[in-house]
């Protein structure tokens, strides 16, 4: 059993913030051998979505960023010890649901690692770029369309 926690940066406890940053550095800097500044300016305005189990261990995490034209999410991670338990699917489902709740009309854009194209396509994401290198890792831009005005009017 896991709890889904959704908080803006200012609402995180010091323990939650440190736990999130530790896992992000562990996965994106150490595990993926990408020496870059993992914590950045986007963290000030981010909405953090994370999964905590009964032992208060992080099982999954994403970061949502609102941009002018679209909503982006990234920093998707599942700690090594919890992989193969479908937490990746759960954290992405919860993230998309939160974005649709807060920003129903805006499209969702991601920069996905290229090997995850099929994973994100299963959620409805479409490729919008060619594969490119980001920090030496093949990535591709993908988008999930937001609700249109027509579909909103049909539901009234």
OpenMM code with the backbone's topology and positions (N, CA, C; nanometers):
from openmm import Vec3, app, unit

residues = "UNK UNK UNK UNK UNK UNK UNK UNK UNK UNK UNK UNK UNK UNK UNK UNK UNK UNK UNK UNK UNK UNK UNK UNK UNK UNK UNK UNK UNK UNK UNK UNK UNK UNK UNK UNK UNK UNK UNK UNK UNK UNK UNK UNK UNK UNK UNK UNK UNK UNK UNK UNK UNK UNK UNK UNK UNK UNK UNK UNK UNK UNK UNK UNK UNK UNK UNK UNK UNK UNK UNK UNK UNK UNK UNK UNK UNK UNK UNK UNK UNK UNK UNK UNK UNK UNK UNK UNK UNK UNK UNK UNK UNK UNK UNK UNK UNK UNK UNK UNK UNK UNK UNK UNK UNK UNK UNK UNK UNK UNK UNK UNK UNK UNK UNK UNK UNK UNK UNK UNK UNK UNK UNK UNK UNK UNK UNK UNK UNK UNK UNK UNK UNK UNK UNK UNK UNK UNK UNK UNK UNK UNK UNK UNK UNK UNK UNK UNK UNK UNK UNK UNK UNK UNK UNK UNK".split()
positions = [
    Vec3(0.0848, -0.1187, 0.0000),
    Vec3(0.0000, 0.0000, 0.0000),
    Vec3(0.0885, 0.1240, 0.0000),
    Vec3(0.0576, 0.2188, -0.0885),
    Vec3(0.1325, 0.3440, -0.0922),
    Vec3(0.0363, 0.4615, -0.0853),
    Vec3(0.0864, 0.5702, -0.0303),
    Vec3(0.0120, 0.6959, -0.0297),
    Vec3(0.0644, 0.7825, -0.1428),
    Vec3(-0.0253, 0.8518, -0.2116),
    Vec3(0.0124, 0.9477, -0.3145),
    Vec3(0.0142, 1.0845, -0.2480),
    Vec3(0.1288, 1.1501, -0.2521),
    Vec3(0.1454, 1.2817, -0.1915),
    Vec3(0.1688, 1.3820, -0.3042),
    Vec3(0.0972, 1.4939, -0.3001),
    Vec3(0.1113, 1.5985, -0.4016),
    Vec3(0.1267, 1.7304, -0.3279),
    Vec3(0.2429, 1.7949, -0.3473),
    Vec3(0.2707, 1.9196, -0.2759),
    Vec3(0.3550, 2.0137, -0.3611),
    Vec3(0.3313, 2.1425, -0.3429),
    Vec3(0.4214, 2.2427, -0.3983),
    Vec3(0.5480, 2.2435, -0.3130),
    Vec3(0.6556, 2.2937, -0.3691),
    Vec3(0.7833, 2.2940, -0.2976),
    Vec3(0.7713, 2.3598, -0.1610),
    Vec3(0.7051, 2.4735, -0.1536),
    Vec3(0.6933, 2.5467, -0.0266),
    Vec3(0.6186, 2.4676, 0.0801),
    Vec3(0.5405, 2.3691, 0.0392),
    Vec3(0.4617, 2.2899, 0.1341),
    Vec3(0.5305, 2.1608, 0.1786),
    Vec3(0.6435, 2.1283, 0.1166),
    Vec3(0.7166, 2.0080, 0.1557),
    Vec3(0.7816, 2.0272, 0.2922),
    Vec3(0.7863, 1.9209, 0.3698),
    Vec3(0.8616, 1.9265, 0.4951),
    Vec3(1.0101, 1.9186, 0.4604),
    Vec3(1.0974, 1.9630, 0.5498),
    Vec3(1.2411, 1.9473, 0.5231),
    Vec3(1.2788, 1.8014, 0.4956),
    Vec3(1.2193, 1.7089, 0.5680),
    Vec3(1.2482, 1.5664, 0.5475),
    Vec3(1.2072, 1.5217, 0.4074),
    Vec3(1.0883, 1.5631, 0.3625),
    Vec3(1.0420, 1.5265, 0.2281),
    Vec3(1.1330, 1.5851, 0.1214),
    Vec3(1.1701, 1.7116, 0.1370),
    Vec3(1.2545, 1.7782, 0.0384),
    Vec3(1.3900, 1.7091, 0.0263),
    Vec3(1.4526, 1.6808, 0.1388),
    Vec3(1.5831, 1.6141, 0.1362),
    Vec3(1.5701, 1.4740, 0.0764),
    Vec3(1.4662, 1.3995, 0.1138),
    Vec3(1.4445, 1.2653, 0.0603),
    Vec3(1.4313, 1.2700, -0.0924),
    Vec3(1.3511, 1.3640, -0.1419),
    Vec3(1.3318, 1.3782, -0.2867),
    Vec3(1.4640, 1.4104, -0.3551),
    Vec3(1.5361, 1.5098, -0.3047),
    Vec3(1.6622, 1.5485, -0.3676),
    Vec3(1.7650, 1.4357, -0.3608),
    Vec3(1.7696, 1.3619, -0.2498),
    Vec3(1.8624, 1.2486, -0.2400),
    Vec3(1.8334, 1.1450, -0.3479),
    Vec3(1.7065, 1.1120, -0.3667),
    Vec3(1.6712, 1.0121, -0.4678),
    Vec3(1.6964, 1.0642, -0.6088),
    Vec3(1.6682, 1.1897, -0.6339),
    Vec3(1.6944, 1.2448, -0.7671),
    Vec3(1.8431, 1.2413, -0.7993),
    Vec3(1.9265, 1.2815, -0.7063),
    Vec3(2.0713, 1.2778, -0.7289),
    Vec3(2.1172, 1.1330, -0.7455),
    Vec3(2.0664, 1.0433, -0.6630),
    Vec3(2.1047, 0.9023, -0.6707),
    Vec3(2.0742, 0.8433, -0.8085),
    Vec3(1.9552, 0.8712, -0.8620),
    Vec3(1.9156, 0.8146, -0.9908),
    Vec3(1.9766, 0.8912, -1.1076),
    Vec3(1.9578, 1.0230, -1.1119),
    Vec3(1.9926, 1.0987, -1.2319),
    Vec3(2.1392, 1.1388, -1.2408),
    Vec3(2.2070, 1.1536, -1.1303),
    Vec3(2.3484, 1.1915, -1.1332),
    Vec3(2.4371, 1.0681, -1.1166),
    Vec3(2.4152, 0.9919, -1.0097),
    Vec3(2.5027, 0.8786, -0.9789),
    Vec3(2.4727, 0.7587, -1.0695),
    Vec3(2.3495, 0.7087, -1.0664),
    Vec3(2.3149, 0.5875, -1.1413),
    Vec3(2.3286, 0.6060, -1.2921),
    Vec3(2.2858, 0.7224, -1.3431),
    Vec3(2.2908, 0.7454, -1.4877),
    Vec3(2.4195, 0.8148, -1.5318),
    Vec3(2.5113, 0.8353, -1.4401),
    Vec3(2.6427, 0.8943, -1.4705),
    Vec3(2.6299, 1.0279, -1.5437),
    Vec3(2.5446, 1.1162, -1.4927),
    Vec3(2.5227, 1.2482, -1.5526),
    Vec3(2.5602, 1.3562, -1.4516),
    Vec3(2.6847, 1.4000, -1.4546),
    Vec3(2.7253, 1.5041, -1.3588),
    Vec3(2.6725, 1.6417, -1.4010),
    Vec3(2.5573, 1.6779, -1.3507),
    Vec3(2.4993, 1.8084, -1.3795),
    Vec3(2.4286, 1.8579, -1.2548),
    Vec3(2.3882, 1.9843, -1.2569),
    Vec3(2.3188, 2.0439, -1.1430),
    Vec3(2.1759, 1.9920, -1.1392),
    Vec3(2.1506, 1.8899, -1.0612),
    Vec3(2.0199, 1.8230, -1.0574),
    Vec3(1.9105, 1.9126, -1.0009),
    Vec3(1.9379, 1.9815, -0.8933),
    Vec3(1.8404, 2.0731, -0.8335),
    Vec3(1.8521, 2.2051, -0.9094),
    Vec3(1.7391, 2.2565, -0.9604),
    Vec3(1.7463, 2.3759, -1.0444),
    Vec3(1.6358, 2.4765, -1.0112),
    Vec3(1.6309, 2.5838, -1.0873),
    Vec3(1.5345, 2.6923, -1.0648),
    Vec3(1.3897, 2.6438, -1.0722),
    Vec3(1.3629, 2.5430, -1.1550),
    Vec3(1.2260, 2.4921, -1.1678),
    Vec3(1.1732, 2.4351, -1.0367),
    Vec3(1.2633, 2.3943, -0.9483),
    Vec3(1.2177, 2.3379, -0.8207),
    Vec3(1.1431, 2.4399, -0.7349),
    Vec3(1.1698, 2.5679, -0.7534),
    Vec3(1.0992, 2.6697, -0.6747),
    Vec3(0.9494, 2.6712, -0.7038),
    Vec3(0.9107, 2.6462, -0.8295),
    Vec3(0.7693, 2.6524, -0.8685),
    Vec3(0.7072, 2.5148, -0.8900),
    Vec3(0.7799, 2.4101, -0.8637),
    Vec3(0.7348, 2.2744, -0.8962),
    Vec3(0.6210, 2.2255, -0.8072),
    Vec3(0.5456, 2.1346, -0.8654),
    Vec3(0.4501, 2.0530, -0.7905),
    Vec3(0.5114, 1.9132, -0.7889),
    Vec3(0.5301, 1.8590, -0.6716),
    Vec3(0.5951, 1.7289, -0.6562),
    Vec3(0.4889, 1.6225, -0.6305),
    Vec3(0.4965, 1.5143, -0.7061),
    Vec3(0.4061, 1.4011, -0.6886),
    Vec3(0.4937, 1.2836, -0.6468),
    Vec3(0.4622, 1.2243, -0.5316),
    Vec3(0.5450, 1.1121, -0.4886),
    Vec3(0.4640, 1.0078, -0.4148),
    Vec3(0.5178, 0.8879, -0.4161),
    Vec3(0.4555, 0.7721, -0.3530),
    Vec3(0.5364, 0.7348, -0.2301),
    Vec3(0.4692, 0.7220, -0.1168),
    Vec3(0.5346, 0.6777, 0.0062),
    Vec3(0.4677, 0.5499, 0.0541),
    Vec3(0.5490, 0.4515, 0.0918),
    Vec3(0.4917, 0.3285, 0.1462),
    Vec3(0.4720, 0.3421, 0.2970),
    Vec3(0.4256, 0.2362, 0.3606),
    Vec3(0.3972, 0.2402, 0.5049),
    Vec3(0.5200, 0.2699, 0.5898),
    Vec3(0.6387, 0.2401, 0.5363),
    Vec3(0.7638, 0.2680, 0.6076),
    Vec3(0.8180, 0.4069, 0.5757),
    Vec3(0.7374, 0.4883, 0.5071),
    Vec3(0.7755, 0.6243, 0.4670),
    Vec3(0.8941, 0.6247, 0.3709),
    Vec3(0.9042, 0.5183, 0.2903),
    Vec3(1.0077, 0.5102, 0.1882),
    Vec3(0.9496, 0.5602, 0.0560),
    Vec3(1.0311, 0.6327, -0.0194),
    Vec3(0.9891, 0.6830, -0.1492),
    Vec3(0.9832, 0.5675, -0.2489),
    Vec3(0.8669, 0.5473, -0.3109),
    Vec3(0.8494, 0.4419, -0.4111),
    Vec3(0.8435, 0.4967, -0.5528),
    Vec3(0.8196, 0.6262, -0.5680),
    Vec3(0.8130, 0.6877, -0.6996),
    Vec3(0.8026, 0.8377, -0.6859),
    Vec3(0.8423, 0.9089, -0.7933),
    Vec3(0.8449, 1.0549, -0.7868),
    Vec3(0.8364, 1.1135, -0.9270),
    Vec3(0.7703, 1.2280, -0.9394),
    Vec3(0.7765, 1.3139, -1.0579),
    Vec3(0.7657, 1.4593, -1.0143),
    Vec3(0.8067, 1.5457, -1.1056),
    Vec3(0.7986, 1.6895, -1.0814),
    Vec3(0.7188, 1.7523, -1.1950),
    Vec3(0.6172, 1.8315, -1.1598),
    Vec3(0.5328, 1.9013, -1.2574),
    Vec3(0.5742, 2.0480, -1.2620),
    Vec3(0.5869, 2.1010, -1.3845),
    Vec3(0.6216, 2.2416, -1.4048),
    Vec3(0.5191, 2.3035, -1.4997),
    Vec3(0.4615, 2.4156, -1.4597),
    Vec3(0.3683, 2.4875, -1.5472),
    Vec3(0.4471, 2.5837, -1.6346),
    Vec3(0.4309, 2.5699, -1.7653),
    Vec3(0.4887, 2.6627, -1.8628),
    Vec3(0.3730, 2.7410, -1.9251),
    Vec3(0.4067, 2.8431, -2.0017),
    Vec3(0.3027, 2.9276, -2.0608),
    Vec3(0.2101, 2.8481, -2.1537),
    Vec3(0.2674, 2.7681, -2.2425),
    Vec3(0.1882, 2.6983, -2.3439),
    Vec3(0.1498, 2.5555, -2.3063),
    Vec3(0.2207, 2.4959, -2.2123),
    Vec3(0.1940, 2.3569, -2.1778),
    Vec3(0.2391, 2.3288, -2.0349),
    Vec3(0.2057, 2.2101, -1.9900),
    Vec3(0.2520, 2.1605, -1.8609),
    Vec3(0.3566, 2.0541, -1.8905),
    Vec3(0.4632, 2.0559, -1.8144),
    Vec3(0.5677, 1.9558, -1.8323),
    Vec3(0.5828, 1.8757, -1.7043),
    Vec3(0.6164, 1.7504, -1.7190),
    Vec3(0.6592, 1.6754, -1.6013),
    Vec3(0.7836, 1.5967, -1.6362),
    Vec3(0.8627, 1.5742, -1.5347),
    Vec3(0.9887, 1.5038, -1.5551),
    Vec3(1.0441, 1.4571, -1.4228),
    Vec3(1.1741, 1.4267, -1.4261),
    Vec3(1.2413, 1.3717, -1.3079),
    Vec3(1.1659, 1.2476, -1.2584),
    Vec3(1.1115, 1.1726, -1.3530),
    Vec3(1.0345, 1.0530, -1.3180),
    Vec3(1.1322, 0.9476, -1.2664),
    Vec3(1.1062, 0.8992, -1.1461),
    Vec3(1.1969, 0.7980, -1.0921),
    Vec3(1.1247, 0.6988, -1.0030),
    Vec3(1.1797, 0.5804, -1.0006),
    Vec3(1.1445, 0.4761, -0.9043),
    Vec3(1.2779, 0.4267, -0.8499),
    Vec3(1.2988, 0.4326, -0.7189),
    Vec3(1.4252, 0.3839, -0.6633),
    Vec3(1.4511, 0.2381, -0.7030),
    Vec3(1.5783, 0.2072, -0.7224),
    Vec3(1.6188, 0.0755, -0.7707),
    Vec3(1.5531, -0.0392, -0.6939),
    Vec3(1.5430, -0.0268, -0.5635),
    Vec3(1.4892, -0.1364, -0.4817),
    Vec3(1.3384, -0.1577, -0.4992),
    Vec3(1.2703, -0.0643, -0.5689),
    Vec3(1.1253, -0.0776, -0.5877),
    Vec3(1.0856, -0.0939, -0.7344),
    Vec3(1.1823, -0.1116, -0.8217),
    Vec3(1.1502, -0.1303, -0.9633),
    Vec3(1.0894, -0.2684, -0.9844),
    Vec3(1.0208, -0.2858, -1.0928),
    Vec3(0.9514, -0.4107, -1.1276),
    Vec3(0.8262, -0.4319, -1.0432),
    Vec3(0.7781, -0.3274, -0.9746),
    Vec3(0.6569, -0.3394, -0.8929),
    Vec3(0.5448, -0.2483, -0.9441),
    Vec3(0.5585, -0.1986, -1.0677),
    Vec3(0.4596, -0.1121, -1.1340),
    Vec3(0.4457, 0.0261, -1.0720),
    Vec3(0.5432, 0.0687, -0.9922),
    Vec3(0.5368, 0.2037, -0.9369),
    Vec3(0.5587, 0.3096, -1.0451),
    Vec3(0.6340, 0.2760, -1.1503),
    Vec3(0.6525, 0.3696, -1.2610),
    Vec3(0.5196, 0.4029, -1.3269),
    Vec3(0.4422, 0.3009, -1.3536),
    Vec3(0.3097, 0.3209, -1.4137),
    Vec3(0.2203, 0.4011, -1.3199),
    Vec3(0.2216, 0.3667, -1.1918),
    Vec3(0.1366, 0.4358, -1.0946),
    Vec3(0.1740, 0.5832, -1.0816),
    Vec3(0.3023, 0.6144, -1.0727),
    Vec3(0.3416, 0.7547, -1.0536),
    Vec3(0.3072, 0.8374, -1.1776),
    Vec3(0.3214, 0.7799, -1.2970),
    Vec3(0.2844, 0.8532, -1.4188),
    Vec3(0.1327, 0.8715, -1.4252),
    Vec3(0.0549, 0.7690, -1.3917),
    Vec3(-0.0918, 0.7823, -1.3898),
    Vec3(-0.1349, 0.8928, -1.2938),
    Vec3(-0.0791, 0.8931, -1.1745),
    Vec3(-0.1151, 0.9938, -1.0742),
    Vec3(-0.0731, 1.1333, -1.1185),
    Vec3(0.0415, 1.1430, -1.1838),
    Vec3(0.0901, 1.2728, -1.2316),
    Vec3(-0.0012, 1.3276, -1.3405),
    Vec3(-0.0361, 1.2444, -1.4370),
    Vec3(-0.1263, 1.2875, -1.5442),
    Vec3(-0.2616, 1.3282, -1.4862),
    Vec3(-0.3137, 1.2513, -1.3931),
    Vec3(-0.4431, 1.2841, -1.3312),
    Vec3(-0.4369, 1.4189, -1.2599),
    Vec3(-0.3280, 1.4462, -1.1899),
    Vec3(-0.3141, 1.5742, -1.1197),
    Vec3(-0.3038, 1.6901, -1.2182),
    Vec3(-0.2293, 1.6706, -1.3259),
    Vec3(-0.2178, 1.7758, -1.4277),
    Vec3(-0.3544, 1.8029, -1.4900),
    Vec3(-0.4277, 1.6988, -1.5238),
    Vec3(-0.5599, 1.7175, -1.5849),
    Vec3(-0.6568, 1.7851, -1.4879),
    Vec3(-0.6406, 1.7584, -1.3592),
    Vec3(-0.7263, 1.8221, -1.2594),
    Vec3(-0.6948, 1.9712, -1.2477),
    Vec3(-0.5672, 2.0051, -1.2427),
    Vec3(-0.5262, 2.1449, -1.2235),
    Vec3(-0.5277, 2.2271, -1.3523),
    Vec3(-0.4923, 2.1642, -1.4635),
    Vec3(-0.4741, 2.2352, -1.5907),
    Vec3(-0.5449, 2.1589, -1.7030),
    Vec3(-0.6769, 2.1495, -1.6999),
    Vec3(-0.7477, 2.0599, -1.7922),
    Vec3(-0.7328, 2.0917, -1.9402),
    Vec3(-0.7039, 2.2153, -1.9760),
    Vec3(-0.6974, 2.2510, -2.1181),
    Vec3(-0.5565, 2.2475, -2.1756),
    Vec3(-0.4559, 2.2429, -2.0911),
    Vec3(-0.3185, 2.2521, -2.1412),
    Vec3(-0.2633, 2.1148, -2.1788),
    Vec3(-0.1888, 2.1102, -2.2903),
    Vec3(-0.1235, 1.9840, -2.3256),
    Vec3(-0.0097, 1.9541, -2.2276),
    Vec3(0.0261, 1.8271, -2.2206),
    Vec3(0.1343, 1.7822, -2.1335),
    Vec3(0.2517, 1.7427, -2.2223),
    Vec3(0.3668, 1.8051, -2.1985),
    Vec3(0.4864, 1.7767, -2.2779),
    Vec3(0.5917, 1.7128, -2.1887),
    Vec3(0.6565, 1.6103, -2.2419),
    Vec3(0.7649, 1.5452, -2.1693),
    Vec3(0.8860, 1.5290, -2.2601),
    Vec3(1.0011, 1.5202, -2.1995),
    Vec3(1.1241, 1.4820, -2.2670),
    Vec3(1.1565, 1.3427, -2.2143),
    Vec3(1.1177, 1.2416, -2.2905),
    Vec3(1.1279, 1.1029, -2.2439),
    Vec3(1.2574, 1.0388, -2.2905),
    Vec3(1.3139, 0.9543, -2.2067),
    Vec3(1.4255, 0.8739, -2.2542),
    Vec3(1.3720, 0.7851, -2.3658),
    Vec3(1.4481, 0.7757, -2.4745),
    Vec3(1.3994, 0.7115, -2.5967),
    Vec3(1.3544, 0.5672, -2.5749),
    Vec3(1.4170, 0.4958, -2.4840),
    Vec3(1.3782, 0.3562, -2.4635),
    Vec3(1.2395, 0.3441, -2.3987),
    Vec3(1.1826, 0.4558, -2.3526),
    Vec3(1.0514, 0.4548, -2.2873),
    Vec3(0.9374, 0.5023, -2.3785),
    Vec3(0.9624, 0.5118, -2.5089),
    Vec3(0.8590, 0.5589, -2.6023),
    Vec3(0.7318, 0.4747, -2.5902),
    Vec3(0.7442, 0.3434, -2.5908),
    Vec3(0.6248, 0.2572, -2.5809),
    Vec3(0.5536, 0.2755, -2.4475),
    Vec3(0.6299, 0.2907, -2.3400),
    Vec3(0.5716, 0.3116, -2.2074),
    Vec3(0.4829, 0.4355, -2.2079),
    Vec3(0.5355, 0.5490, -2.2554),
    Vec3(0.4577, 0.6730, -2.2552),
    Vec3(0.3478, 0.6722, -2.3615),
    Vec3(0.3702, 0.6033, -2.4730),
    Vec3(0.2656, 0.5922, -2.5754),
    Vec3(0.1415, 0.5240, -2.5196),
    Vec3(0.1599, 0.4321, -2.4260),
    Vec3(0.0462, 0.3625, -2.3644),
    Vec3(-0.0441, 0.4582, -2.2865),
    Vec3(0.0086, 0.5748, -2.2474),
    Vec3(-0.0713, 0.6764, -2.1783),
    Vec3(-0.1319, 0.7765, -2.2767),
    Vec3(-0.1039, 0.7604, -2.4063),
    Vec3(-0.1573, 0.8497, -2.5079),
    Vec3(-0.0596, 0.9537, -2.5597),
    Vec3(0.0638, 0.9529, -2.5130),
    Vec3(0.1631, 1.0488, -2.5605),
    Vec3(0.2015, 1.0174, -2.7045),
    Vec3(0.2255, 1.1244, -2.7824),
    Vec3(0.2672, 1.1135, -2.9221),
    Vec3(0.4049, 1.1777, -2.9377),
    Vec3(0.4868, 1.1185, -3.0242),
    Vec3(0.6201, 1.1735, -3.0517),
    Vec3(0.6061, 1.3044, -3.1288),
    Vec3(0.6834, 1.4055, -3.0892),
    Vec3(0.6811, 1.5335, -3.1608),
    Vec3(0.8215, 1.5797, -3.1992),
    Vec3(0.9204, 1.4935, -3.1838),
    Vec3(1.0565, 1.5289, -3.2235),
    Vec3(1.1292, 1.4031, -3.2676),
    Vec3(1.2464, 1.4244, -3.3202),
    Vec3(1.3377, 1.3137, -3.3456),
    Vec3(1.4126, 1.2866, -3.2157),
    Vec3(1.4787, 1.1741, -3.2087),
    Vec3(1.5607, 1.1420, -3.0916),
    Vec3(1.6806, 1.2365, -3.0890),
    Vec3(1.7125, 1.2862, -2.9709),
    Vec3(1.8272, 1.3751, -2.9516),
    Vec3(1.8970, 1.3358, -2.8216),
    Vec3(2.0193, 1.3825, -2.8057),
    Vec3(2.0944, 1.3531, -2.6838),
    Vec3(2.0762, 1.4644, -2.5819),
    Vec3(2.0428, 1.4253, -2.4603),
    Vec3(2.0368, 1.5176, -2.3473),
    Vec3(2.1246, 1.4569, -2.2386),
    Vec3(2.2310, 1.5268, -2.2038),
    Vec3(2.3279, 1.4750, -2.1067),
    Vec3(2.3798, 1.3375, -2.1479),
    Vec3(2.3966, 1.3179, -2.2798),
    Vec3(2.4518, 1.1935, -2.3316),
    Vec3(2.3537, 1.0776, -2.3383),
    Vec3(2.2262, 1.1016, -2.3069),
    Vec3(2.1236, 0.9965, -2.3064),
    Vec3(2.0209, 1.0280, -2.4154),
    Vec3(1.9877, 0.9306, -2.5035),
    Vec3(1.8877, 0.9555, -2.6079),
    Vec3(1.7502, 0.9871, -2.5480),
    Vec3(1.6932, 1.0983, -2.5934),
    Vec3(1.5613, 1.1445, -2.5489),
    Vec3(1.4748, 1.1758, -2.6703),
    Vec3(1.3459, 1.1890, -2.6465),
    Vec3(1.2516, 1.2315, -2.7495),
    Vec3(1.1422, 1.3137, -2.6825),
    Vec3(1.0978, 1.4195, -2.7497),
    Vec3(0.9872, 1.4997, -2.6975),
    Vec3(0.8556, 1.4321, -2.7345),
    Vec3(0.7645, 1.4294, -2.6372),
    Vec3(0.6332, 1.3688, -2.6579),
    Vec3(0.5278, 1.4609, -2.5983),
    Vec3(0.4049, 1.4506, -2.6501),
    Vec3(0.2978, 1.5375, -2.6017),
    Vec3(0.1686, 1.4579, -2.5846),
    Vec3(0.0932, 1.4974, -2.4843),
    Vec3(-0.0413, 1.4450, -2.4597),
    Vec3(-0.1333, 1.5654, -2.4648),
    Vec3(-0.2257, 1.5659, -2.5592),
    Vec3(-0.3126, 1.6821, -2.5779),
    Vec3(-0.4010, 1.7058, -2.4572),
    Vec3(-0.4257, 1.8342, -2.4298),
    Vec3(-0.5186, 1.8717, -2.3234),
    Vec3(-0.6605, 1.8674, -2.3749),
    Vec3(-0.7549, 1.8865, -2.2865),
    Vec3(-0.8959, 1.8899, -2.3257),
    Vec3(-0.9192, 2.0093, -2.4166),
    Vec3(-1.0014, 1.9919, -2.5163),
    Vec3(-1.0341, 2.1029, -2.6050),
    Vec3(-1.1594, 2.1721, -2.5548),
    Vec3(-1.1832, 2.2902, -2.6030),
    Vec3(-1.3043, 2.3630, -2.5660),
    Vec3(-1.4281, 2.2842, -2.6075),
    Vec3(-1.4220, 2.2188, -2.7271),
    Vec3(-1.5365, 2.1411, -2.7746),
    Vec3(-1.5709, 2.0279, -2.6790),
    Vec3(-1.4690, 1.9550, -2.6333),
    Vec3(-1.4988, 1.8420, -2.5450),
    Vec3(-1.5531, 1.8899, -2.4115),
    Vec3(-1.5113, 2.0080, -2.3671),
    Vec3(-1.5642, 2.0615, -2.2421),
    Vec3(-1.7112, 2.0997, -2.2597),
    Vec3(-1.7425, 2.1623, -2.3728),
    Vec3(-1.8805, 2.2029, -2.3968),
    Vec3(-1.9724, 2.0817, -2.4093),
    Vec3(-1.9212, 1.9721, -2.4691),
    Vec3(-2.0028, 1.8522, -2.4836),
    Vec3(-2.0389, 1.7927, -2.3486),
    Vec3(-1.9542, 1.8134, -2.2486),
    Vec3(-1.9796, 1.7521, -2.1180),
    Vec3(-2.0728, 1.8362, -2.0310),
    Vec3(-2.1093, 1.9562, -2.0759),
    Vec3(-2.1963, 2.0426, -1.9949),
    Vec3(-2.3404, 1.9981, -1.9976),
] * unit.nanometer
topology = app.Topology()
chain = topology.addChain("A")
for resn in residues:
    res = topology.addResidue(resn, chain)
    for name in ("N", "CA", "C"):
        topology.addAtom(name, app.Element.getBySymbol(name[0]), res)
